[in-house]
Amino acid sequence: MRVGRGEIDLIIRDHGVVVAVEVKTGATPMDQFTDDKIAVVRAAMRRLQPPPRRLDLVTVTTPRGGRVTVRWYRGAG
């Protein structure tokens, strides 16, 4: 979802709590979840009404020749 100049990958409800979710994919997806990226997503969150109460991260690790791993980090940002 485009919000101003920012983007929020997913908006979900987790046990009644509205959550913004950033999704990162690649061999080392955690490396892409930088302080700058968190600031951009948080700015986009503030533009929504009501704003999401939490920022989560979902990583999809895709190593060459290996198994794809999906992880959900609640409250990551």
N, C-alpha and C positions, 0 to 999 in steps of 0.2 A: 504494500500500500504506500503510495507516494504521499508524503506529508510535507508541504513546502519543498525545501531542497533535500529533505531527508527521506528515508524509506524505512518502513517497518515490515519485516518479512511476514510475520504472523501476529494476529491478535487472537488470544484464546481466553477461555475461562478455566481456571484451575481451582476447583472447590469454591466457586463463587467469586474468586479474585480475578479481575481483568489483568492480563499479562501481555506484554509485548515480547515477542520472541525473535531473536536474531539467529539465522541459520548460516553456518559456515561449513564449507565442503572442501575437501582436498586431502593431500597426504599429511599436512600439519595444520588443520583448521584453527587450532587455538592461537597460532601465530597471527591470524587475521583479526582477532578480537582484541584490538588495541584500545588504549585509553581514548585516542581520537575517535575511533569508531563508536565507542560507548557514549561519548559526548554528543555525537551526531544523532544517535538513536534516542538518547534522552531528550534532546531538543525537539525531535519529532514527537515524542510521547507527550510533551507538554502542550502541544498544539491540538491534541485530541480532547474531546469532551464526552464523558469524563476521561481524564488521563489514566492510562494503565498504572497500576500500583506497583508493578514489579517488572524487571527486565531479566528474561531468561536467555540462555544460549543453548542451541542444539547444534552439535557437531556431527558431521558425517565424514568419517575418516575413510579415505579410499586409497590405501597403499597399493603399489604395483604388485599384481599377482597375489595379493592378500585378501583377507575377508573385510568386507565393509562393516564398519562399526558405527552405530548411532548412539549418542549420549545426550542426555538432557540435564543441564545444569541450572537448577532453580536459583534465582537471585544472584545470577552471575555478574550482573553489572550494576 
